[in-house]
Amino acid sequence: MLLDGARTVVGRVQRARETHGVSGVVRTAGARVRQWAHRIEEHHWWEAVLADVPQARPMPEGMTAGRLPREDIDKAASLPMVNFAAAGERYAAGGHNWVALDETDRAAFGTWAFPGKVPLRVGHRGWATLPADVVGVEDGATTPAARRTNVAIAVLGVMADTYTAEGMRSLVAKTAVGNRPVYMLLSRAGYRRVGLMRSVWIGPLRFATFTDVEGPVGAALEAELGGGLPGKARRTAARLAGSLRQRTGRAG
Ligand SMILES: CC(C)(COP(=O)(O)OP(=O)(O)OC[C@H]1O[C@@H](n2cnc3c(N)ncnc32)[C@H](O)[C@@H]1OP(=O)(O)O)[C@@H](O)C(=O)NCCC(=O)NCCS
């Protein structure tokens, strides 16, 4: 098996050398190592306080929005960026797969929503915990053919109405800095920025810093994730101390 793996790697290097030449392979490998060694991503965090969002826009003609049951997941397979591979894990984690379908059950827009948490690579085990009445929204996308038909903003409106009726306080989302369409979409849908997160990867280490923090949800995210490496070390130590106390049965 090890031999098969080595053969695969050698084959890939040979193919890359034929395509890009030796210096090309070295350049690509160097870029990969640099990316692995040090990578920074910047995201805006947004919050829509449900009591303050504008009235929902009507769904485009012939479209309906709802939470897709797990057994219908194939209907969402054509959507870009809905993290199809993670769907099973996300349903199991209590995620809601919001999808807009046309009359022929073709999906035009989809996004995930998680009451009380949100997937986050720099978070503890890939998640950030949110207050229980806050819903994390992640991985929204419209099919190229349905863009600018107001389908995304209309679904965000349906979600806001639904979660208001279910007693939730707000929705939060993060977007890559520089993604103008989603920046405009969320601003129009009544979301306000509550923090700027810089995620840093150094080799196997990953951590986050927060600036421009606004309001209680921004503060909760910063408390859970922010502070850079010292913050991460503090939180890890607190977690370890907590589990040690649990195991030894001592009160904290
Ligand atoms: C961001 C995205 C979901 C928007 O979907 P959409 O269905 O086209 O958006 P809507 O038609 O509902 O647009 C609603 C409002 O958002 C804003 N908006 C949407 N796309 C925009 C664009 N390309 N440029 C500027 N504003 C835009 C507009 O204000 C628009 O209202 P208007 O058309 O009345 O002016 C879509 O562009 C997309 O799938 N992008 C790729 C995936 C992605 O980046 N997802 C975000 C991950 S965090």
The ligand as a Gaussian input file, in Angstrom:
#p B3LYP/6-31G(d) Opt

LIG

0 1
 C      -23.649000      36.270000      -3.227000
 C      -24.731000      35.519000      -3.998000
 C      -25.224000      34.380000      -3.132000
 C      -25.871000      36.514000      -4.304000
 O      -26.943000      35.761000      -4.827000
 P      -28.078000      36.375000      -5.782000
 O      -29.192000      35.377000      -5.769000
 O      -27.502000      36.734000      -7.080000
 O      -28.510000      37.690000      -5.009000
 P      -29.927000      38.442000      -5.167000
 O      -30.364000      38.393000      -6.570000
 O      -30.858000      37.959000      -4.135000
 O      -29.468000      39.928000      -4.850000
 C      -29.947000      40.674000      -3.750000
 C      -29.162000      41.949000      -3.606000
 O      -27.782000      41.654000      -3.336000
 C      -26.931000      42.600000      -4.037000
 N      -26.128000      41.859000      -5.031000
 C      -26.252000      40.557000      -5.397000
 N      -25.315000      40.238000      -6.310000
 C      -24.599000      41.366000      -6.522000
 C      -23.477000      41.675000      -7.352000
 N      -22.926000      40.755000      -8.161000
 N      -22.973000      42.935000      -7.313000
 C      -23.507000      43.861000      -6.508000
 N      -24.594000      43.645000      -5.699000
 C      -25.116000      42.405000      -5.708000
 C      -27.865000      43.565000      -4.736000
 O      -28.063000      44.652000      -3.847000
 C      -29.131000      42.770000      -4.890000
 O      -30.297000      43.532000      -4.918000
 P      -30.760000      44.237000      -6.291000
 O      -30.553000      43.239000      -7.393000
 O      -32.193000      44.529000      -6.000000
 O      -29.881000      45.419000      -6.434000
 C      -24.208000      34.998000      -5.377000
 O      -23.547000      36.041000      -6.044000
 C      -23.259000      33.819000      -5.270000
 O      -23.708000      32.668000      -5.234000
 N      -21.953000      34.092000      -5.256000
 C      -20.949000      33.007000      -5.253000
 C      -20.909000      32.285000      -3.948000
 C      -20.508000      33.164000      -2.791000
 O      -19.605000      33.976000      -2.898000
 N      -21.188000      32.975000      -1.656000
 C      -20.889000      33.660000      -0.442000
 C      -20.188000      32.778000       0.504000
 S      -19.916000      33.631000       2.027000

